């Protein structure tokens, strides 16, 4: 799948038993680095969170999810066409294996024996119920790196808690500060920060485990508790509570140190983010016509403490100034004097953003299931290697023959028997 033979993970095979966002996002990063990522999917399950029975009439009743198919049409293969799956499906293969059948179970063990990494983020105990817990897998292949992503760890009093990102964000405290300024914590709606924080952390952990394997010759278990990754990103608030008995306030778009906000400008639902970081930014703001002369603002020599004390008044003046102008004028004026400012872009605006286009962020790719579209690029760039960017997604079961016959060495007769019995298909049944 990779476009180069010099990628860091060339020759590494990753088995992907992940669901929803955090796990698939992690394996997408490994695929970007050249690994052969193989999604193992049963045709009797919703491994892509989309039913084969979705129709255009049925999805139109589901709210915003109705817009996640190309042309708002789920088509004949909705499980291939969902944007929620497409965003993390790049550089991956897909093989159909029903792990709850003897044939699928054996096929999976055969695949484990010739693989380097397994990543899964199912509920605790799922692999054990299927007879493929990490002890069994490492016994079969001692060089395997088994990366498991239980939200609250594999042991302990909370290890069996079930939920999604917003549930665990609440448990670890993120949701307690995630609201509009001066309002209740839930006023800004739910967020999925655990799904955003975990992929890069898990990918790094796998890289470290593979590096260690180079020295020891053995793989092992990587236990990546996703909630702990989220807690590390808000560690200062835990310390503030422990040492100062203070809980974080709901700040919305403001900041405890900088003068910062997201402000409405002219137009329907148009907004601009502005940050005054330091004395230089403040002096620059004082040079902007219509702002520096406003008597409600502190003087040009106001220090950081003075600005923090006056943040409400400053942001009120900024809000009035922005409301009288269009986004482009606000951004151009403030950026011209060195003040960080940018429009909060809609999805159509992002597709046309000159900065993203100039950096080659968008990659146009085609697939029979979805047609030709632009896809987001990788989250990093490097001058010394070309990051892999192959198919935008694997169609369900698209790589059955390659995995069963080329990788596992199954005979044509054995493979044809699995197909004839409906155990291996190129389409989802559920």
C-alpha positions in Angstrom: 0.0 0.0 0.0 2.9 2.4 0.6 4.2 4.7 -2.1 7.9 4.3 -1.0 10.2 1.6 0.2 11.8 3.9 2.7 9.0 4.5 5.1 9.7 3.8 8.8 7.2 0.9 9.1 7.7 -0.8 5.8 7.5 -4.5 6.3 5.4 -4.2 9.5 2.0 -5.8 9.5 -0.7 -4.4 11.9 -3.9 -6.2 12.6 -6.7 -3.7 13.2 -9.6 -4.9 15.5 -10.6 -1.3 16.3 -14.0 0.4 16.4 -15.4 4.0 16.4 -12.7 6.7 16.3 -9.8 6.4 18.8 -8.5 3.0 17.7 -9.0 3.4 13.9 -7.4 6.9 14.2 -4.3 5.3 15.8 -3.9 2.6 13.1 -4.4 5.2 10.4 -1.2 6.9 11.7 0.7 3.6 11.6 -0.5 3.2 8.0 0.8 6.7 7.2 4.2 5.5 8.3 4.2 2.6 5.9 2.7 -0.3 7.9 0.5 -2.8 6.2 -2.7 -2.3 8.3 -5.3 -5.0 7.9 -8.8 -4.4 9.2 -10.2 -7.8 10.3 -14.0 -7.5 10.0 -16.9 -9.9 10.4 -19.7 -9.8 7.8 -22.2 -10.5 10.6 -21.3 -7.3 12.6 -21.3 -3.6 12.2 -17.6 -3.2 12.3 -17.8 0.2 10.6 -20.8 1.4 12.8 -23.0 1.4 9.7 -25.7 -1.1 8.8 -25.9 -2.6 5.3 -29.6 -2.0 5.5 -29.4 1.8 5.6 -31.4 3.4 2.9 -31.7 7.0 1.7 -35.2 7.2 3.3 -34.0 5.8 6.7 -30.9 7.9 7.1 -32.8 11.2 6.4 -34.5 10.7 9.7 -31.2 10.6 11.7 -30.3 14.3 11.7 -26.7 15.3 11.0 -25.6 11.8 10.2 -27.7 12.1 7.1 -25.0 14.4 5.6 -22.1 11.9 6.1 -22.6 10.1 2.8 -21.4 11.5 -0.6 -24.2 13.4 -2.2 -26.2 12.4 0.9 -26.8 9.0 -0.6 -25.8 5.8 1.3 -25.9 3.8 -1.9 -25.7 0.0 -2.1 -22.7 -0.2 0.2 -23.3 2.4 3.0 -20.7 0.8 5.2 -18.0 1.9 2.6 -19.5 5.3 2.1 -19.8 6.8 5.6 -17.6 9.8 6.2 -17.2 8.7 9.8 -15.4 5.6 8.5 -13.7 7.2 5.5 -11.7 9.7 7.5 -9.6 7.1 9.3 -9.6 4.3 6.6 -6.8 5.5 4.4 -3.8 3.1 3.8 -5.7 0.1 5.1 -6.6 -3.4 3.8 -9.8 -5.2 4.8 -10.4 -8.9 5.2 -13.6 -10.7 6.1 -13.2 -13.0 9.1 -16.0 -14.0 11.5 -14.0 -14.5 14.7 -16.9 -16.2 16.4 -16.8 -19.1 14.0 -14.2 -22.0 14.0 -13.0 -21.1 10.6 -12.7 -17.4 11.3 -11.0 -18.0 14.6 -8.4 -20.3 13.0 -7.9 -17.8 10.1 -7.3 -15.0 12.6 -4.7 -17.1 14.6 -3.0 -17.9 11.3 -2.8 -14.2 10.6 -1.5 -13.4 14.0 1.4 -15.8 13.5 2.7 -13.7 10.6 2.0 -10.2 11.9 3.9 -7.7 14.1 1.2 -5.6 15.8 -2.4 -6.0 16.9 -4.4 -3.0 18.0 -7.8 -3.2 19.6 -10.1 -0.9 21.6 -13.1 -3.1 22.3 -14.6 -3.4 25.8 -12.6 -5.3 28.4 -13.1 -9.0 28.0 -14.2 -9.1 24.4 -11.0 -10.7 23.1 -11.0 -13.2 26.0 -14.6 -14.2 25.2 -13.4 -14.9 21.6 -10.5 -17.0 22.9 -7.9 -14.5 21.6 -6.8 -12.7 24.7 -3.3 -11.3 24.6 -1.8 -14.2 26.6 -3.0 -16.6 23.9 -1.7 -14.4 21.1 1.7 -13.9 22.6 2.0 -17.6 23.2 1.4 -18.1 19.5 3.6 -15.2 18.4 6.1 -14.0 21.0 7.3 -11.2 18.7 3.8 -9.7 18.5 3.1 -6.3 20.0 -0.5 -6.4 21.4 -1.8 -2.8 22.0 -5.0 -2.7 23.9 -6.9 0.5 24.6 -9.3 0.1 27.5 -10.7 3.5 28.6 -9.9 2.9 32.3 -7.3 0.2 32.1 -7.5 -3.6 32.2 -7.7 -4.0 36.0 -9.1 -2.0 38.9 -12.6 -1.1 40.2 -13.5 1.0 37.1 -12.0 -1.2 34.4 -15.3 -2.6 33.3 -17.1 0.8 32.9 -18.6 1.1 29.4 -19.1 4.2 27.3 -17.8 6.5 24.6 -15.5 9.5 24.6 -18.0 12.0 26.2 -18.7 9.6 29.0 -15.1 9.3 30.0 -14.4 13.0 29.4 -17.0 13.6 32.1 -15.4 11.0 34.4 -11.9 12.5 34.2 -13.1 16.2 34.5 -12.8 17.5 30.9 -16.6 18.1 30.7 -16.5 20.1 34.0 -14.8 23.0 32.2 -16.3 22.6 28.7 -19.0 25.2 28.5 -19.6 28.8 27.5 -18.1 31.4 29.7 -20.2 32.1 32.8 -22.6 29.3 31.9 -23.1 25.7 33.0 -20.4 23.1 31.9 -22.7 21.3 29.5 -23.8 24.5 27.7 -21.4 23.9 24.8 -22.6 20.4 24.0 -20.6 17.2 24.2 -17.1 16.7 22.9 -15.1 13.6 22.0 -11.6 14.7 23.2 -10.6 11.2 24.3 -11.0 10.1 20.6 -8.8 13.0 19.6 -6.1 12.5 22.2 -5.7 8.7 22.0 -4.6 8.0 18.4 -1.2 9.8 18.5 -0.5 8.4 22.0 -1.2 4.8 21.0 0.8 5.1 17.7 3.8 6.4 19.7 3.4 3.6 22.2 3.5 1.0 19.4 6.6 2.7 17.9 8.3 2.5 21.2 7.3 -1.2 21.6 8.7 -2.0 18.1 11.9 -0.2 18.9 12.2 -2.2 22.1 11.6 -5.4 20.2 14.6 -4.7 18.1 16.7 -5.1 21.2 14.9 -7.9 23.0 13.5 -9.9 20.1 10.2 -10.1 21.9 6.9 -8.2 21.7 4.4 -8.0 24.6 1.4 -6.2 25.9 1.0 -2.4 25.6 -1.9 -1.3 27.9 -3.0 2.2 26.9 -5.6 3.5 29.2 -7.3 6.2 27.1 -8.6 8.2 30.1 -5.1 8.6 31.4 -4.0 10.1 28.1 -6.8 12.7 28.5 -5.9 13.4 32.1 -2.3 14.1 31.1 -3.5 16.9 28.9 -5.2 18.7 31.7 -2.7 17.8 34.4 -2.3 21.4 35.7 -5.9 21.5 36.8 -5.5 18.3 38.8 -2.4 19.8 40.5 -4.2 23.0 41.1 -7.0 21.1 42.9 -4.6 18.9 44.9 -2.3 21.7 46.0 -4.6 24.8 46.1 -8.0 23.2 46.5 -9.2 25.1 43.4 -11.4 23.7 40.6 -11.3 25.1 37.1 -13.9 27.7 36.1 -15.8 27.4 32.9 -14.0 29.8 30.6 -15.5 29.1 27.2 -13.2 30.7 24.5 -11.3 32.8 27.0 -7.9 32.1 28.5 -6.6 32.5 32.1 -3.4 34.4 30.8 -4.0 35.8 27.4 -6.8 38.0 26.2 -8.6 35.7 23.9 -12.1 35.1 22.5 -14.1 34.0 19.5 -16.1 37.0 18.2 -19.0 37.4 15.8 -18.4 39.4 12.6 -20.8 40.5 9.9 -22.6 37.7 8.0 -24.6 34.7 9.0 -22.9 32.7 11.7 -19.4 34.0 10.9 -16.8 34.2 13.7 -13.2 35.2 14.2 -10.7 33.9 16.9 -8.4 36.6 18.3 -5.6 36.3 20.9 -3.5 39.0 22.6 -0.6 37.0 23.9 1.9 39.6 25.3 3.1 43.2 25.4 4.0 43.2 21.7 0.5 42.1 20.7 -1.0 44.7 23.0 1.1 47.5 21.6 0.1 46.3 18.1 -3.6 46.4 19.1 -3.2 49.9 20.3 -2.1 50.9 16.7 -5.3 49.6 15.1 -7.6 52.5 14.1 -10.8 52.4 16.1 -9.3 50.4 18.9 -6.3 52.2 20.3 -8.2 55.4 21.0 -11.1 53.7 22.8 -11.3 55.1 26.3 -12.6 51.8 27.8 -9.3 50.1 27.1 -6.3 50.2 29.4 -3.4 52.3 28.2 -0.7 51.2 25.8 1.7 50.5 28.7 -0.7 48.1 30.5 1.1 45.0 31.6 -0.1 41.4 31.6 -1.7 41.6 35.0 -3.6 44.8 34.1 -4.8 43.2 30.9 -6.0 40.1 32.7 -7.9 42.2 35.2 -9.5 44.1 32.3 -10.1 41.1 30.0 -13.9 41.5 30.0 -13.8 45.1 29.0 -11.1 44.5 26.3 -13.1 41.7 24.8 -16.2 43.8 24.8 -14.5 46.5 22.8 -13.0 43.9 20.4 -16.5 42.3 20.0 -18.0 45.7 19.0 -15.2 46.4 16.6 -15.5 43.0 15.0 -19.3 43.1 14.7 -19.0 46.1 12.4 -16.7 44.4 10.0 -16.5 41.3 7.8 -14.2 38.4 8.6 -11.6 39.2 6.0 -11.2 42.7 7.1 -10.8 41.7 10.8 -8.3 39.0 10.0 -6.3 41.0 7.5 -6.1 44.1 9.8 -5.0 42.2 12.9 -2.6 39.8 11.1 -1.0 42.8 9.4 0.2 44.1 12.8 1.2 40.6 14.1 -1.8 39.7 16.1 -3.0 36.1 15.8 -6.4 36.1 14.2 -8.3 33.7 12.0 -11.8 32.9 10.9 -13.6 29.9 12.3 -14.1 28.2 9.0 -17.0 26.2 7.7 -16.3 22.9 5.9 -16.7 24.5 2.4 -14.3 27.2 3.4 -11.7 24.7 4.5 -11.9 23.0 1.2 -11.0 26.3 -0.5 -8.5 27.6 2.1 -5.4 28.8 0.3 -3.0 27.8 3.1 -4.1 24.2 3.1 -4.1 24.1 -0.7 -0.6 25.6 -0.9 0.7 22.9 1.5 -0.8 20.1 -0.4 -3.0 19.1 2.6 -5.9 17.9 0.5 -5.3 14.7 -1.4 -7.7 13.8 -4.3 -8.4 10.1 -4.3 -10.9 7.7 -6.0 -12.6 4.5 -4.9 -15.4 2.7 -6.7 -17.6 2.8 -3.6 -17.5 6.6 -3.1 -16.2 8.2 -6.3 -13.5 10.9 -6.4 -13.2 13.3 -3.5 -10.6 15.3 -1.6 -9.3 13.8 1.6 -7.4 15.4 4.4 -3.6 14.7 4.4 -1.4 13.6 7.2 -1.0 15.6 10.5 2.8 16.0 9.9 5.3 16.4 7.2 8.9 15.5 6.8 11.5 16.5 4.2 13.3 13.2 4.3 10.5 10.8 3.5 7.4 10.6 1.5 4.5 9.6 3.6 2.3 6.8 2.3 -1.1 7.8 0.9 -2.7 5.0 -1.0 -6.4 4.0 -1.3 -8.7 6.3 0.6 -10.4 3.3 2.1 -10.7 -0.4 1.7 -14.0 -1.7 0.5 -15.5 -4.3 2.8 -13.6 -7.6 2.0 -11.7 -5.9 -0.8 -8.5 -7.8 0.1 -9.9 -11.2 0.9 -7.9 -13.0 -1.8 -4.7 -11.3 -1.0 -4.9 -12.1 2.8 -6.2 -15.7 2.6 -4.2 -16.8 -0.4 -1.0 -14.7 -0.6 -0.4 -14.0 3.1 -1.8 -17.1 4.7 -1.2 -19.5 1.8 -4.7 -21.0 1.7 -5.3 -23.1 -1.4 -7.9 -22.0 -4.0 -10.1 -24.9 -2.9 -10.0 -23.9 0.8 -10.7 -20.3 0.0 -13.5 -21.1 -2.4 -15.1 -23.3 0.3 -15.2 -20.4 2.8 -16.8 -18.1 0.1 -19.3 -20.7 -0.9 -20.4 -21.1 2.8 -20.9 -17.4 3.2 -18.0 -17.2 5.8 -16.0 -14.9 3.6 -17.8 -12.2 1.6 -16.9 -9.0 -0.1 -20.0 -7.3 1.4 -21.4 -6.8 4.9 -24.5 -8.7 5.8 -25.5 -7.1 9.1 
